[in-house]
């Protein structure tokens, strides 16, 4: 009976564009397909990882804003689903919040079965809008043929999109705390949410942490400057100083910065993990915005990171994807014991705020679709009246049918 789980985690800020399935098949095959030929954890290209039991997609900025506000992002996710279906993976759980999606797949060859699939999301955009937020899937993996009901283990996967822009590190740290307190949590239940007992935990997404130089210097990245750039990486400092990501760890980052590339620039690197051939934009300091972290596993647990690298073949966005392949024991790591975790409390009024934000997003989405300035002016007036009415009449907790409102949904 299986005692380890190999997981491929893939995070990509899609740049609000539709990716044809033909453009995804080869990069996904190379990055996370069976016997994927990707750069290993030591940074050398060509390492071969085992075929994953589980594949996790974290997608951000999936579609244009108005499409996300309507909740009509399915056609933008479907090419990824089709590409993975061709590789032998079947979707087991999905959660979407605005422009952020978490989709979990199991190998069709089935060493494991997924049960008790739960979904949760939390928005931390302005006024609880879904412009930024987190979407999570928690499920129980049990080895095929297991007769003991306790033979399985819980796995929690979170796709996240944190606050943007340089100089906003504090907001990003706060995004993590809000996410940790509210995902999979009922108001007042504290750390029973993201840090629930006896669960594996993986966080991946456009976390937006930047390279923050203390003094002005040349902003051109090169392989020779990698060490100097990464020494100023905000996420690494937040992790080390325990300002966020309590109890989490990240493999060594040996790939080039994943943001911000000049859009529509031609060419792609011939293999993952190599220096990108597109130039970086002069508008931003090249940074490692796209990251994948997991709970720390103790010594002797047999955890093995096969790869942690970028996938520069995909050039439709100003980000490039990041992939991690890791084998972990089926048994969950030890629970995180930390004062900051013990102090986490879910927001009791979030349901009502998210209910109002959902109506606001639908109205704004219609205005953006119409586009005509005169019509938009009318909609702005109607929108203001609608928001005012909603502020006066919104329920204390959101109705169960509003997408993203319930703290936890079981499917």
BELZIVEN-V570513 format. One line per field, one symbol per residue. ss: DSSP state (h for helix, s for strand, l for the rest). burial: b if it has 24 or more other C-alpha atoms within 12 Angstrom, else e. Layout:
BEGIN
ss = ???
burial = ???
END
This chain:
BEGIN
ss = lllsssssssssslllllllhhhhhhhhhhhhllllsslsllllllsslllllsssssssllllhhhhhhlllhhhhhhhhhhhhhllsssssssssllssssssssllllssssssssssssllhhhllllssssssssssslllllhhhlssssssssslllllllhhhhhhhhhhhhhhlllllllhhhllllllssssssssllllslllllllllllhhhhhhhhllshhhhhhhlllllllsslllllllllslsllllllllllllllllllsllllllsllssssssllllllllsssssssslllllllslssssssssslllllllllhhhhlllllllhhhhhhhhhhhhhhhhhhhhhllhhhhhhhhhhhhhhhhhhhhhlllllllllllllllssl
burial = eebbbbbbbbbbbbbbbbbebeebbbbbbbbbbbbbbbbbbebebbbbbbbbbbbbbbbbbbbbbbbbbbbebbebbbbbbbbbbebbbbbbbbbbbbbbbbbbbbbbebbbbbbebbbbbbbbbeebbbbbbbbbbbbbbbbeeeeeeeebbbbbbbbbbbbbbbeebbbbbbbbbbbbbbbbbbbebbbbbbbbebbbbbbbbbbbbbbbeeeeeebbbeeeebeebbebbbbbebbeeebbbbbbbbbebbbbbbbbbbbeeeebeebbbbbbbbbbeeebbbbbbbbbbbbbbeeeeebbbbbbbbbbbbbbbbbbbbbbbbbbbbbbbebbeeebbbebbbbebbbbbbbbbbbbbbbbbbbbeeeeeeeeeebeeebeebbeeeeeebeebbeeeebbbbbbbee
END
